[in-house]
């Protein structure tokens, strides 16, 4: 199927395009998982557990979210520095 025809089917809300996709090869960019081991002091783990419980997520989830937020802040800060030069 040509891209134009696929686009038309996508734009037509009555047509479900999922049948036209090969989901066996689907990948999310930059989302490959890799395991790392990190040692934290007990006070930090206790604080993480309390906050994760308060928010209603797992310890791993809150660590991932907080790291992602921090890395995004760093990237945004660097981008801002480049534009201000």
N, C-alpha and C positions, 0 to 999 in steps of 0.2 A: 504494500500500500504506500502510495506517495504521501509526502508530508502534508500537502494541501488537503488531501482527502481526510487524513487523520485529524487535521486541524478543524475541518468542517464537522466531523463527527464529535470532536471534543466540544465545539461551540454549540452543537445541537444537544440541548439538555435531555432530550428524549432517548438519546443513544448512550448506552453504557460502553465506554471504550476499554474497559478492563479486559475484555476478550481479545483485544488487539495487541495486548502487551505480553511480552515474555517475562514473567515474574521470576523465573528461575535464575536470571542473571542480574536482577535488580540489586543495587548497592547504594548505600548512603555515603556521599562524599565525606571524607575525613572522619569516618565513624568506625573504622576498624578498631577492634578491642585488643588491648595488650595489658597483661597483668603486671602490676608492680607491687612490691611489698614496702610498706612504710611503717616505721616504728614511731609511736607517739607516746609522750608521757601520760601516765594514768589520769592526771587532772584534765588533760585535753580530751581523752577518750570519754571521760565522764561528762564533760561539757558538751561534747558532740552528741552523746546519747540523749542527754536531756533536751537539747535543741531539736534533734531529730524526732524525738517523741512528741515534743510540743507541736511541731509542724505536721507530724503524722507521716513521716517518711523514714526510710532506712538510714542507718549510719552512713552507708556507702553513698546513698543518693545525696545526702547533704554535703558530704565531702566533694563529690563531683560538681554539684551546683556552685558551691563556694569557690572552688578552684576555677571553674569556667568563668564565673563573674570576675574574679581577680585577673585572669588572663585577658579577658575582654577589656577590662579597664586599662591594663598595661598597653594593649594594642591601640586602643583609642587615644591614650596619652601620647604614644609615639607618633601616631598619625597626625595629631594636633601639632606636635612639635615640628613635624616636617612641613606642614602648611604655613607655620608661622616664621619660617626661615626666609 
